[in-house]
Amino acid sequence: MNVVALEVGGAYIKGCVLGSDGILRDRERWFTRPERGPDAVLETVLECAATLARRSRAVAAGIVVPGVVDDTSGSAVLAGALGWRGMPVRGWVAEHLEIPVAFGHDVRAGGLAEARLGAGRASRNFLFVSVGTGIGAAWVLDGRVVPGSRGGAGELGHLVVRPGGEPCHCGGRGCLETIASSPAVGHRYSRLTKWRGVGAGELYHRADAGDTVARAVCTEAVEALAAALATAVTLYAPDLLVIGGELGDAGRGRLAPLRDALARRLTFQAMPEVLPAAFGDRSGCMGAALLARDLQREAAAA
């Protein structure tokens, strides 16, 4: 019995099909195009979910989204990257697919996937940090993800690392996301070089190949991210940092500068191990599939 999963991001909607044997049977990726408006994004999500569900004959679905979510009501309270406020996502998807639907936060779902099956399996206290269109963190303690009050934990990207800096879509200024997110590094590189359409992955390759501007942009982003992570390490004392999203997908070599920058900032704190996510930029999608599988098993046992 298959389950389907969707991770809705500001740039892409990632989908997958998980078989009852735990093997991924299918995967897809669609452009989100949030500039079309919140209702259009929701319509695309429904269409993508229906396509996967029909193709796989799914018995349950999981969907995870960024921002502040209410797991209990199944609503996206605030997903700025998607233009969603108070959107009852789970209800809409369940009505459209006519199967049970699990709902959650994209980064916390990623933390769940890495805890059960990925880089965090051997750790009892780790932070999963996703660096992509947005930047979020999930604290995993004894295999359980801590959601915080009203589902608002882990908004690492909205720590202010440059007071009075660039405006952020959250309403603040100088947030980490304005410096270290994938769109931020791409926009900064474009402003400095006039090159258009250079994504974060390509930027990393250019930096490694000796592009001095790309290297400077990456260094600025890494330093900002290290500053935010130093705060997180001080608060949570994790023994491991699992880095996901596009940065984690770039591999261990790309994480070495981050590891060094973080180590320079820590004094009395223990330096955690830093590893790339086992599922790369698809940890959230895999987590959504696990949530769907849990829901299906609960229904079967009832």
KALIN-V789895 format. One line per field, one symbol per residue. ss: DSSP state (@ for helix, = for strand, . for the rest). burial: + if it has 24 or more other ideal C-beta (glycine too) atoms within 12 Angstrom, else -. A space follows every 50 residues. Layout:
BEGIN
ss: ???
burial: ???
END
This chain:
BEGIN
ss: ..======...=======.....========..@@@.@@@@@@@@@@@@@ @@@@@@...======..===....=====....====.@@@@@@@@@..= =====@@@@@@@@@@@........=======...=======..==...@@ @....@@@.=......=.....=.=.@@@@.@@@@@@@@@@@@......@ @@@@@@@@...@@@@@@@@@@@@@@@@@@@@@@@@@...=====@@@@@. .@@@@@@@@@@@@@@.......====...@@@@@@@@@@@@@@@@@@@@@ @.
burial: -+++++++++++++++++-----+++++-+-+-+---+--++-+++-+++ +++--+-++++++++++++++--+++++++++++--++++-+++-++-++ ++++++++++++++++++++--+-+++++++++++++++++---+++--- +-++++++++++---+-+++---++++++++++++++++--------+++ ++++-++-----++--++++++++++++++-++--+-+-+++++++++++ ---++-+++-++--++----++++++++++++++++++++++++++---- --
END
